[in-house]
Amino acid sequence: LARLAAVERTGLRPLPPGGALVLTDVTSPLLGERGAAAVFGPQKGASPEQVAELETGLARWAAVVGDARAGAGVGTGVGTAGARASDGAAPGVGVGAGAGAAAGAGAAEMLGAGAAGGTGFGLLVWGATLAPGADAVAGALGVPAAVRGASVVVTGEGRFDSQSAAGKVPGYLAALAADAGAQAMLVAGLIEAPTTAFTIAVSLTDLAGGREGATRDAAAWLERAGARLAASYRPDEGGTTL
């Protein structure tokens, strides 16, 4: 990608009638310290040098795509996605007619452009609209209404890290619970980020004394974690991390 000189767009499949709505599991942009290379590269085993190389390639890709879109007279815009999220329309971002020259850079900065290693950016350039998946799926399932009637909201994730608050389910549910005055509780296989949004957070790895033990008998450790959550519940109490 760092040696990319031009982008041939004539073979792109046209958008379906009514456009394309794509749900993303993170709100990361394409570039920068919260971007695809910086966040997902280390998760996949990339060294700092490789992360820098990936960032350079993605930046070149965005710049070349921006030049191509400028030549075609196409720019960026922000819109509203066509699906419901929470209790209203799902907020989305997309590209449309407009400023042309800023198209690549503008799309690269949009929420969700860094999803799936930068696939979100490619879909934006194609003309799709991106929307946070947690909001849309929760809205379709009636989760916001259920949370409003709850005292406790329990959520979980394999690994709770810095991306968990960037559009993933645990962060979304914690915010929803806070708005509803409910206590949010978390169970995760591994916890690598602050859990201040939760009244209690339990790591299976910590309970089992290591990752191997947690994965070998996950059901038993999940049961213990559930018992910890139940025992911790006290109305109107503050947070604890175990």
C-alpha positions as CSV (number, residue, x, y, z in Angstrom):
1,L,0.0,0.0,0.0
2,A,2.9,2.4,0.7
3,R,3.8,2.2,-3.0
4,L,0.3,2.6,-4.3
5,A,0.1,5.1,-7.2
6,A,-3.5,5.0,-8.3
7,V,-6.8,3.4,-7.7
8,E,-9.0,2.0,-10.5
9,R,-12.6,2.4,-9.5
10,T,-14.5,1.7,-12.7
11,G,-15.0,-2.0,-11.8
12,L,-16.7,-1.3,-8.5
13,R,-20.2,-2.9,-8.2
14,P,-22.8,-0.2,-7.9
15,L,-24.6,0.4,-4.6
16,P,-27.9,-1.5,-4.3
17,P,-31.1,0.5,-4.6
18,G,-31.5,2.6,-1.5
19,G,-27.8,2.4,-0.7
20,A,-25.9,0.1,1.7
21,L,-26.0,0.2,5.5
22,V,-23.0,-1.5,7.2
23,L,-23.0,-2.1,10.9
24,T,-19.5,-1.9,12.6
25,D,-18.4,-3.4,15.9
26,V,-16.0,-0.5,16.7
27,T,-16.0,3.2,16.0
28,S,-12.2,3.5,15.3
29,P,-11.1,5.8,12.5
30,L,-8.7,4.5,9.8
31,L,-5.6,6.4,11.0
32,G,-3.9,7.7,14.1
33,E,-3.5,6.4,17.7
34,R,-7.0,5.1,17.7
35,G,-6.8,3.8,14.1
36,A,-6.7,0.4,12.5
37,A,-3.0,-0.2,12.6
38,A,-2.3,1.2,16.0
39,V,-5.2,-0.7,17.7
40,F,-5.6,-3.9,15.8
41,G,-2.0,-4.4,14.7
42,P,-0.6,-5.4,18.1
43,Q,-3.7,-7.6,18.8
44,K,-2.7,-9.6,15.7
45,G,1.0,-9.8,16.6
46,A,2.4,-6.8,14.7
47,S,5.6,-5.3,16.2
48,P,5.9,-1.5,16.7
49,E,7.9,-1.3,13.4
50,Q,5.2,-3.3,11.6
51,V,2.5,-1.1,13.0
52,A,4.3,2.0,11.7
53,E,4.6,0.4,8.3
54,L,0.9,-0.5,8.2
55,E,0.0,3.1,9.2
56,T,2.1,4.5,6.4
57,G,0.4,2.1,3.9
58,L,-3.1,3.0,5.1
59,A,-2.3,6.7,5.0
60,R,-1.1,6.4,1.4
61,W,-4.2,4.4,0.5
62,A,-6.4,7.2,1.9
63,A,-4.5,9.9,0.1
64,V,-4.6,8.1,-3.3
65,V,-8.3,7.3,-2.9
66,G,-8.9,11.0,-2.0
67,D,-7.1,12.1,-5.2
68,A,-9.2,9.6,-7.3
69,R,-12.5,10.8,-5.7
70,A,-11.5,14.4,-6.2
71,G,-11.0,13.7,-9.9
72,A,-14.4,12.2,-10.0
73,G,-16.0,15.2,-8.2
74,V,-17.0,13.1,-5.2
75,G,-16.7,14.2,-1.6
76,T,-17.7,13.3,1.9
77,G,-20.8,13.8,3.9
78,V,-22.6,12.8,7.1
79,G,-26.0,11.3,7.1
80,T,-28.4,9.2,9.1
81,A,-28.5,5.4,8.5
82,G,-31.7,3.8,7.5
83,A,-31.9,1.3,10.4
84,R,-33.1,1.9,13.9
85,A,-30.7,2.1,16.8
86,S,-31.7,2.2,20.4
87,D,-35.1,4.0,20.3
88,G,-34.5,6.1,17.2
89,A,-32.7,6.1,13.9
90,A,-29.2,4.8,13.9
91,P,-26.6,7.5,13.4
92,G,-24.4,6.8,10.4
93,V,-21.7,8.3,8.3
94,G,-21.3,8.0,4.6
95,V,-19.8,9.7,1.5
96,G,-21.8,11.7,-1.0
97,A,-21.5,14.6,-3.4
98,G,-19.4,17.5,-2.1
99,A,-15.9,18.7,-1.4
100,G,-14.1,16.1,-3.5
101,A,-10.5,16.8,-2.6
102,A,-11.0,15.9,1.1
103,A,-12.8,12.6,0.3
104,G,-10.1,10.1,1.2
105,A,-8.9,12.0,4.3
106,G,-12.5,12.8,5.4
107,A,-13.6,9.2,5.1
108,A,-10.5,8.0,7.0
109,E,-11.4,10.2,10.0
110,M,-15.0,8.9,10.1
111,L,-16.2,6.7,12.9
112,G,-15.9,3.1,11.9
113,A,-13.5,3.6,9.0
114,G,-10.9,1.5,10.9
115,A,-13.3,-1.4,11.5
116,A,-12.1,-4.8,10.4
117,G,-8.6,-3.5,9.7
118,G,-9.8,-0.6,7.5
119,T,-12.6,-2.4,5.7
120,G,-14.9,0.3,6.9
121,F,-12.9,2.9,5.0
122,G,-13.2,1.0,1.8
123,L,-17.0,0.6,2.3
124,L,-17.3,4.4,2.9
125,V,-15.4,5.1,-0.3
126,W,-17.7,2.7,-2.2
127,G,-20.6,4.9,-0.9
128,A,-22.0,2.8,2.0
129,T,-23.2,4.3,5.3
130,L,-21.7,3.0,8.5
131,A,-23.5,2.8,11.8
132,P,-22.6,1.4,15.2
133,G,-23.6,-2.2,15.3
134,A,-24.3,-2.4,19.0
135,D,-26.8,0.4,18.8
136,A,-28.6,-1.0,15.8
137,V,-28.8,-4.6,17.1
138,A,-29.8,-3.6,20.6
139,G,-32.6,-1.4,19.2
140,A,-33.9,-4.3,17.0
141,L,-33.9,-6.5,20.1
142,G,-35.6,-4.0,22.4
143,V,-32.6,-3.8,24.7
144,P,-33.0,-0.1,25.7
145,A,-36.5,-0.7,27.0
146,A,-35.4,-3.7,28.9
147,V,-32.5,-1.9,30.5
148,R,-34.9,0.9,31.6
149,G,-36.8,-1.6,33.7
150,A,-33.7,-3.3,35.2
151,S,-31.8,-2.9,38.4
152,V,-28.7,-4.8,37.1
153,V,-27.3,-5.2,33.6
154,V,-24.7,-8.1,33.1
155,T,-22.5,-8.1,30.1
156,G,-19.4,-9.9,29.0
157,E,-16.6,-10.2,26.5
158,G,-13.7,-12.5,25.8
159,R,-11.1,-9.7,26.2
160,F,-12.1,-6.4,27.7
161,D,-9.6,-3.9,26.3
162,S,-9.4,-0.3,25.1
163,Q,-11.7,-1.1,22.2
164,S,-14.5,-2.3,24.4
165,A,-15.6,1.3,25.0
166,A,-15.3,2.2,21.3
167,G,-18.6,0.9,20.1
168,K,-18.5,-2.7,21.4
169,V,-21.3,-4.2,23.4
170,P,-19.9,-3.9,26.9
171,G,-19.3,-0.2,26.6
172,Y,-22.6,0.4,24.9
173,L,-24.5,-1.5,27.7
174,A,-22.6,0.3,30.5
175,A,-23.6,3.7,29.1
176,L,-27.2,2.5,28.7
177,A,-27.3,1.2,32.2
178,A,-25.8,4.5,33.6
179,D,-28.5,6.5,31.8
180,A,-31.2,4.2,33.3
181,G,-29.8,4.3,36.8
182,A,-29.0,0.5,36.7
183,Q,-25.8,-1.2,37.9
184,A,-23.6,-2.5,35.1
185,M,-21.6,-5.7,35.8
186,L,-18.9,-7.3,33.6
187,V,-17.5,-10.7,33.2
188,A,-14.6,-11.1,30.8
189,G,-12.0,-13.8,30.0
190,L,-9.3,-11.2,30.4
191,I,-9.5,-7.5,31.5
192,E,-6.9,-5.1,30.1
193,A,-8.6,-1.7,30.5
194,P,-10.2,0.3,33.3
195,T,-13.6,-0.9,34.3
196,T,-14.8,2.2,36.1
197,A,-18.1,2.1,34.2
198,F,-19.0,-1.1,36.0
199,T,-20.0,-1.6,39.6
200,I,-18.1,-4.9,39.5
201,A,-15.8,-6.5,36.9
202,V,-14.6,-10.1,37.2
203,S,-11.8,-11.6,35.1
204,L,-12.0,-15.4,34.5
205,T,-8.2,-15.4,34.1
206,D,-7.7,-13.9,37.5
207,L,-10.2,-16.2,39.1
208,A,-8.5,-19.3,37.6
209,G,-5.0,-18.1,38.3
210,G,-4.1,-18.0,34.6
211,R,-5.4,-18.1,31.0
212,E,-4.9,-21.8,30.6
213,G,-7.0,-22.7,33.6
214,A,-9.7,-20.3,32.6
215,T,-10.0,-21.7,29.1
216,R,-9.7,-25.4,30.2
217,D,-12.8,-25.2,32.4
218,A,-14.6,-22.0,31.4
219,A,-18.0,-23.1,32.5
220,A,-17.0,-23.6,36.1
221,W,-15.2,-20.3,36.2
222,L,-18.2,-18.5,34.7
223,E,-20.4,-20.0,37.4
224,R,-18.0,-18.7,40.0
225,A,-18.0,-15.3,38.3
226,G,-21.8,-15.2,38.4
227,A,-21.8,-16.0,42.1
228,R,-19.4,-13.1,42.6
229,L,-21.7,-10.7,40.8
230,A,-24.7,-11.9,42.7
231,A,-23.0,-11.6,46.1
232,S,-21.7,-8.1,45.2
233,Y,-25.1,-6.6,44.5
234,R,-26.1,-3.9,46.9
235,P,-28.6,-1.2,46.0
236,D,-27.0,2.2,45.5
237,E,-23.4,1.1,46.1
238,G,-20.4,2.2,44.2
239,G,-18.0,0.2,42.1
240,T,-15.6,-2.7,42.9
241,T,-13.2,-4.5,40.7
242,L,-12.3,-8.1,41.5
